[in-house]
C-alpha cells in the first residue's frame, strides 16, 4: 500500500463522489507513512447522501412486506425473521 497510495471517494447512492477536499490517511503505527487520501464529505455531499437515503427509503417502502421479509432472510439466514 505504501508504494501505491489509494484515493478513496465518498460512496453516495452507490456511486463514487469526489469532493476535492482530500485528507491524508496514515498508518496507525507509524504516522510518517501515508497510505492514501480520502475525500472529506462536506455540506454538498451530506445533502446528496440525505437525498439518496430518502430515495432508497421510498423504493424500499413500496416493496411488499413478504418481499422485504424474504430479503432479510437472505441477508440473515441464521435468524428467523
Secondary structure, DSSP 4 states (H G I P E B T S, - for coil): --SS-EEE-EEETTEEE--S-EEEEE-SS-TT-EEEEEEPP-HHHHHHHHHHHHHHHHHHHHS-HHHHHHHHHHH-TTS--
